[in-house]
């Protein structure tokens, strides 16, 4: 539960690393780790008013993490402020021979880079990130942040990331497909829960009962969707096509940064918080 209380409502801390974010926001710990596939560090950090970073893929080892979507998952820090995140990120980064996706490259001093000087830096504001249904309060905060950067000497310019509209559909093909593959190991034989079987039950019944009991409804839906898009006749039509779309989305960002934009300013989420009841 979100530790912030502004009235009698119960507010969600976001997911899926919401427990880590709530613990840091409630000051029960100085920092916590999280894992981010499609926003699971960034959204909880935004909902609880703290700092969260999804590092560049391969910067932090994923060894020991239960994989969800292997080409998207990344571990990162959740802290009270930016400086603490910089310190923790430097400690987390580095090559790990146990992780085949780990990058073998030098780790900069992130804390030393926090000069606070943004004079002359170019900040991009993507027009596609203004979505229908965004609350006026969030739009106001975005404008305030833009004004603060401009007042600090940054150059603010509108930019376009034209393939943004395909990001969510691509995610909902890639992530369930990889989840289906990764979670196949939780079959009651090698890992995780095993259901109690009735007399006469065979291996098929063991698989069915185990996975029905061991996975919640949302996980089951994602596994089923992922299995479908990876099935014969649909792999190229869905999964491979989604991977090509992801490459186009990445190219949008590469083009913007190569054109001289130093950073992009956006809300972490189109909603300021979620009400539980």
C-alpha positions in Angstrom: 0.0 0.0 0.0 1.2 3.5 -0.8 2.4 5.1 2.5 1.3 8.6 1.5 -2.1 9.5 3.1 -3.7 12.7 1.9 -7.3 11.7 2.8 -9.2 8.5 3.6 -8.5 6.8 0.3 -6.2 3.8 0.1 -3.7 4.5 -2.7 -1.7 1.9 -4.7 2.1 2.2 -4.8 2.2 1.0 -8.4 3.7 -2.3 -9.6 5.4 -4.5 -9.7 8.2 -3.3 -7.4 5.6 -1.4 -5.4 6.7 -3.1 -2.1 10.3 -1.8 -2.6 9.0 1.7 -3.4 6.6 1.8 -0.5 9.3 0.7 1.9 11.7 3.4 0.8 8.9 6.1 0.8 7.9 5.1 4.3 11.6 5.4 5.4 11.7 1.8 6.6 15.0 1.4 4.6 17.5 3.7 2.9 17.2 2.1 -0.5 15.8 -1.0 -2.3 16.3 -2.9 -5.5 13.5 -3.4 -8.1 13.1 -5.0 -11.5 11.6 -3.1 -14.4 10.2 -4.7 -17.5 7.6 -2.2 -18.7 7.7 0.4 -15.9 7.9 -1.6 -12.7 10.5 0.6 -11.1 9.6 3.9 -12.7 5.8 3.8 -11.9 6.1 2.9 -8.2 8.8 5.5 -7.8 6.4 8.1 -9.4 3.4 7.0 -7.4 5.3 7.2 -4.0 7.2 10.4 -4.8 10.8 9.0 -4.8 13.5 8.2 -7.4 13.7 5.0 -9.5 16.0 4.2 -12.4 15.6 1.5 -15.1 19.3 1.3 -16.2 20.4 0.5 -19.8 19.8 -3.1 -20.6 22.9 -5.1 -19.6 24.3 -2.5 -17.2 23.2 -4.4 -14.1 23.3 -8.2 -13.6 20.1 -10.1 -13.6 21.6 -13.2 -12.1 19.2 -14.6 -9.5 16.1 -12.8 -10.7 13.1 -14.9 -11.8 12.9 -13.9 -15.5 9.7 -12.5 -16.9 10.5 -11.1 -20.3 14.2 -11.6 -20.8 14.8 -9.1 -23.5 13.1 -6.3 -21.4 13.9 -7.1 -17.7 16.4 -5.0 -15.9 17.3 -4.5 -12.3 17.7 -1.0 -10.8 17.8 1.1 -7.7 14.9 2.7 -5.8 15.9 5.5 -3.4 14.7 8.7 -1.8 16.6 11.0 -4.1 18.7 11.2 -7.2 22.0 11.2 -5.4 21.3 8.0 -3.6 20.2 6.4 -6.8 23.5 7.5 -8.5 25.5 5.9 -5.6 23.5 2.7 -5.7 23.5 2.4 -9.4 27.3 2.6 -9.5 27.4 -0.2 -6.9 25.0 -2.3 -9.0 26.6 -1.8 -12.4 29.4 -4.0 -13.7 30.1 -7.1 -15.7 28.8 -10.4 -14.3 30.0 -13.6 -16.1 27.0 -15.4 -14.7 24.7 -13.2 -16.8 25.0 -13.7 -20.6 23.4 -10.3 -21.2 25.8 -8.4 -18.9 27.9 -5.7 -20.6 31.6 -5.7 -20.0 32.3 -1.9 -20.0 33.6 0.6 -17.5 31.3 2.0 -14.9 31.3 5.9 -14.6 31.1 7.8 -11.4 27.4 8.7 -11.6 27.5 10.7 -8.4 30.2 13.0 -9.7 28.1 13.7 -12.8 25.4 15.3 -10.6 26.6 18.9 -11.0 23.1 20.3 -11.3 24.2 22.4 -14.3 21.9 22.0 -17.3 22.9 25.3 -19.1 23.1 24.7 -22.8 21.6 21.2 -22.5 18.8 20.4 -25.0 15.7 18.8 -23.5 13.2 17.2 -25.7 9.4 17.1 -25.1 7.8 14.4 -27.2 4.4 15.4 -28.6 3.2 11.8 -28.7 3.4 11.5 -24.9 0.4 13.9 -24.4 -2.3 11.2 -24.3 -6.0 11.3 -24.0 -7.2 11.1 -20.4 -4.1 12.6 -18.8 -5.1 14.5 -15.7 -4.8 18.3 -15.8 -2.6 18.1 -12.6 -0.1 15.9 -14.4 0.0 18.2 -17.4 0.6 21.1 -15.0 3.5 19.3 -13.3 5.0 18.5 -16.7 4.8 22.2 -17.7 6.3 23.2 -14.4 9.2 20.9 -14.9 9.8 22.2 -18.4 9.7 25.8 -17.0 12.2 24.9 -14.3 14.7 23.5 -16.8 14.3 26.5 -19.1 14.9 28.9 -16.2 18.0 26.9 -15.3 19.4 27.5 -18.8 18.4 24.5 -20.7 17.1 24.6 -24.3 13.6 23.1 -24.4 12.4 21.9 -27.8 9.5 19.8 -29.1 10.4 16.5 -30.6 8.6 13.6 -32.3 8.8 9.9 -31.5 6.5 8.7 -34.2 6.3 5.0 -33.4 5.2 5.6 -29.8 1.6 4.5 -30.6 3.0 1.0 -31.4 4.9 0.7 -28.1 2.2 -0.8 -26.0 0.9 -3.3 -28.6 4.5 -4.4 -29.2 5.1 -4.8 -25.4 1.9 -6.9 -25.1 3.3 -9.4 -27.7 6.9 -9.5 -26.6 6.4 -9.7 -22.8 3.8 -12.4 -22.7 5.7 -14.5 -25.3 8.9 -14.4 -23.3 6.9 -14.9 -20.0 5.4 -18.1 -21.5 8.8 -19.4 -22.4 10.4 -18.5 -19.1 7.5 -19.7 -16.9 7.4 -23.1 -18.6 9.9 -24.4 -16.2 7.4 -24.0 -13.3 5.7 -27.2 -14.1 5.6 -29.0 -10.8 8.6 -31.1 -11.6 11.7 -28.9 -11.4 10.6 -25.6 -9.8 7.9 -24.1 -7.6 4.6 -25.4 -6.4 3.3 -28.9 -7.1 -0.5 -29.7 -6.8 -1.8 -32.6 -4.8 -2.9 -35.3 -7.3 -5.9 -37.6 -7.1 -5.6 -41.4 -7.7 -5.2 -42.1 -11.4 -3.9 -38.6 -12.3 -1.0 -38.7 -14.7 1.6 -36.2 -15.8 -0.9 -34.1 -17.8 -3.2 -33.7 -14.8 -0.2 -32.8 -12.7 0.9 -30.0 -15.1 -2.7 -28.7 -15.4 -3.5 -28.6 -11.7 0.0 -27.3 -10.7 -0.1 -24.4 -13.1 -3.7 -23.6 -12.4 -3.0 -23.4 -8.6 0.5 -21.8 -8.9 -0.3 -18.9 -11.2 -2.8 -16.1 -10.6 -5.5 -15.2 -13.2 -3.5 -12.4 -14.8 -0.3 -14.5 -15.1 -2.4 -17.3 -16.6 -3.8 -14.9 -19.2 -0.3 -13.6 -20.1 1.1 -17.2 -20.4 -1.8 -18.2 -22.7 -1.4 -15.1 -24.9 2.4 -15.7 -25.0 2.0 -19.4 -25.9 -0.4 -18.4 -28.7 1.9 -15.8 -30.3 4.8 -18.3 -30.2 2.8 -21.2 -31.7 3.4 -22.5 -35.2 2.0 -20.2 -37.8 1.9 -17.2 -35.6 5.6 -16.7 -34.5 6.5 -14.5 -37.5 3.1 -12.8 -37.6 3.3 -11.7 -34.0 6.5 -12.1 -32.1 9.0 -11.4 -34.8 6.9 -8.5 -36.1 6.7 -7.0 -32.6 10.5 -7.3 -32.4 10.9 -5.3 -35.6 8.5 -2.7 -34.3 10.6 -2.4 -31.2 13.6 -1.7 -33.3 11.7 1.1 -35.0 10.8 2.6 -31.6 14.4 2.4 -30.5 15.5 4.1 -33.7 13.1 7.0 -32.9 15.1 7.6 -29.7 18.5 7.1 -31.5 17.5 9.7 -34.1 16.5 12.2 -31.5 19.7 11.8 -29.4 21.9 11.9 -32.5 20.2 15.2 -33.5 21.6 16.8 -30.4 18.9 16.2 -27.7 20.6 15.5 -24.4 17.6 14.2 -22.4 13.9 13.7 -22.8 11.4 15.0 -20.2 8.1 13.1 -19.8 5.8 12.0 -17.0 6.7 8.5 -15.7 3.0 7.5 -16.0 -0.1 9.1 -17.5 -1.8 8.9 -14.0 -0.8 10.5 -10.8 -1.8 7.6 -8.6 -4.4 4.8 -8.4 -7.2 4.4 -5.9 -7.6 0.9 -4.4 -11.2 1.2 -3.4 
